Every structure is written in structure tokens, then in C-alpha cells.
């Protein structure tokens, strides 16, 4: 895979209590995070190479997506953006009352340095929805 076409996305899963309290779920591993977040097939568009890690005291899954060319990366981004606007959903969480969110996107230059970052949801913001298609 070419490092020229690489970006990282950050995800979290919010537990919504029956009393409307909201808390961040903790993940025991990247596999547990994938299960709890319930990524739909749209996240496999263009067959990216994925590298996963936990952060934020195991409450955030970071996924780095790498593509062979710009067309594949653009198709992936278009598919993700579209999943938020059509009848399909980008997540199918293990707990149906959970809300799964993409919180940040980092785009990388060919040398691996960060080209741009878009924060979609602040770390301490547990109640406001922001469009993930801003980037």
C-alpha cells in the first residue's frame, strides 16, 4: 500500500442509559471495539488496509486506513459520507441503545506528517451530534 493515501479516523461508543445518562464505553481490545461499534460493510469500501489501536483510556478506537491510490481513497470517503445521508447506517452497535460516533479525522501527507485534522465531536461533548461529512 502507498503511504500517499492514508488517513486516520477516531471512533467512540456512547452508552445511553434508560434515565438518559450518557457515558463512554470502555473497550477491552480492538476486537471488542469493533464488536461494540458494529461497523457496517461501508467501512470496507475499496478494501483499505487497516491498522487499529485504542486510546483515551481504551474508550476510543483509532483506525488508520491506507489505500493503493487516490481514487480508492476518494471512493471510500464518498461511501462513508453517503452512509450518513441515506437509509443505510455506518454502524450497527452491539447494544441497540448505544450511539456510535466518528469523532475526528486526520489526513496524512506522503511523508506521514499530518496534513489536516477535523474534530467532529470534542472529547468532553457527550450530547451534541455533528455531521461527520464535514471532512
C-alpha positions as CSV (number, residue, x, y, z in Angstrom):
1,X,0.0,0.0,0.0
2,X,1.1,3.5,-0.7
3,X,1.6,5.8,2.3
4,X,0.5,8.7,0.0
5,X,-3.2,7.7,0.5
6,X,-3.6,7.3,4.2
7,X,-5.8,8.8,6.9
8,X,-6.9,8.0,10.5
9,X,-10.4,8.1,11.9
10,X,-11.3,8.1,15.6
11,X,-14.4,6.3,17.0
12,X,-16.2,6.0,20.3
13,X,-19.3,4.3,21.5
14,X,-21.7,6.1,23.9
15,X,-23.9,4.1,26.3
16,X,-27.3,5.7,26.6
17,X,-28.9,4.8,29.9
18,X,-32.6,4.3,30.5
19,X,-32.5,7.5,32.5
20,X,-30.9,9.3,29.5
21,X,-27.4,9.4,31.1
22,X,-24.6,9.1,28.6
23,X,-21.2,7.6,29.2
24,X,-18.3,6.4,27.0
25,X,-17.9,2.6,26.7
26,X,-14.6,1.1,27.5
27,X,-13.1,-1.4,25.1
28,X,-11.1,-4.4,26.3
29,X,-9.3,-4.8,22.9
30,X,-9.6,-3.6,19.3
31,X,-11.7,-6.6,18.5
32,X,-14.1,-5.7,21.4
33,X,-14.2,-2.1,20.0
34,X,-15.2,-3.4,16.5
35,X,-17.9,-5.6,18.0
36,X,-19.3,-2.8,20.2
37,X,-19.2,-0.2,17.4
38,X,-20.6,-2.6,14.8
39,X,-19.0,-1.2,11.7
40,X,-21.1,-1.9,8.6
41,X,-19.7,-3.0,5.3
42,X,-19.4,0.5,4.0
43,X,-16.1,0.8,6.0
44,X,-14.6,-1.9,3.7
45,X,-15.2,0.2,0.5
46,X,-12.1,0.0,-1.7
47,X,-10.6,-2.7,0.6
48,X,-8.3,-0.5,2.7
49,X,-5.5,-1.8,4.8
50,X,-6.5,-1.0,8.4
51,X,-4.3,-0.5,11.4
52,X,-6.2,-0.3,14.7
53,X,-5.3,1.0,18.2
54,X,-7.0,2.0,21.4
55,X,-6.6,5.4,23.0
56,X,-8.3,7.7,25.6
57,X,-8.0,5.1,28.4
58,X,-9.4,2.4,26.0
59,X,-12.5,4.5,25.1
60,X,-11.5,5.4,21.6
61,X,-10.7,3.2,18.6
62,X,-8.3,4.7,16.2
63,X,-8.3,3.2,12.7
64,X,-5.7,4.1,10.1
65,X,-6.9,3.5,6.5
66,X,-4.4,3.0,3.7
67,X,-5.3,2.9,0.0
68,X,-3.4,2.0,-3.2
69,X,-4.4,5.2,-5.0
70,X,-6.4,8.4,-4.6
71,X,-9.4,7.0,-6.5
72,X,-9.8,4.2,-3.9
73,X,-9.5,6.7,-1.0
74,X,-12.0,9.1,-2.6
75,X,-14.5,6.3,-3.2
76,X,-14.1,5.2,0.4
77,X,-14.7,8.8,1.7
78,X,-17.7,9.2,-0.6
79,X,-19.2,5.9,0.6
80,X,-18.8,6.8,4.2
81,X,-20.2,10.3,3.7
82,X,-23.1,8.9,1.8
83,X,-23.9,6.4,4.6
84,X,-24.7,9.2,6.9
85,X,-27.2,10.7,4.5
86,X,-29.1,7.7,3.1
87,X,-31.1,4.9,4.6
88,X,-28.0,2.8,5.5
89,X,-26.2,3.4,8.7
90,X,-22.4,3.3,9.1
91,X,-22.7,1.5,12.5
92,X,-24.8,-1.4,13.9
93,X,-23.8,-1.3,17.5
94,X,-23.9,-4.5,19.6
95,X,-26.1,-2.7,22.1
96,X,-29.0,-1.2,20.2
97,X,-29.4,1.8,22.5
98,X,-25.7,2.8,22.1
99,X,-24.7,5.7,19.9
100,X,-21.5,5.2,17.9
101,X,-19.6,8.2,16.7
102,X,-16.7,9.2,14.5
103,X,-15.0,11.9,16.5
104,X,-12.0,13.1,14.4
105,X,-10.3,12.6,11.1
106,X,-6.6,13.1,10.4
107,X,-5.3,13.2,6.8
108,X,-1.7,12.5,6.2
109,X,0.9,13.8,3.7
110,X,3.1,11.3,1.8
111,X,5.9,11.7,4.5
112,X,3.5,10.7,7.3
113,X,3.0,14.1,8.7
114,X,-0.5,15.3,9.5
115,X,-1.9,17.4,6.6
116,X,-5.2,18.4,8.3
117,X,-7.3,17.4,11.2
118,X,-11.1,17.8,11.6
119,X,-12.6,17.4,15.1
120,X,-16.2,16.3,14.6
121,X,-17.0,15.9,18.3
122,X,-15.0,17.2,21.2
123,X,-13.8,14.6,23.7
124,X,-16.0,16.0,26.5
125,X,-19.0,16.5,24.3
126,X,-21.4,13.7,25.0
127,X,-24.7,15.1,23.8
128,X,-24.3,17.1,20.6
129,X,-24.4,15.5,17.2
130,X,-22.1,16.8,14.5
131,X,-22.0,15.8,10.8
132,X,-19.1,13.5,10.1
133,X,-19.2,14.7,6.5
134,X,-17.5,18.0,7.3
135,X,-14.2,16.4,6.2
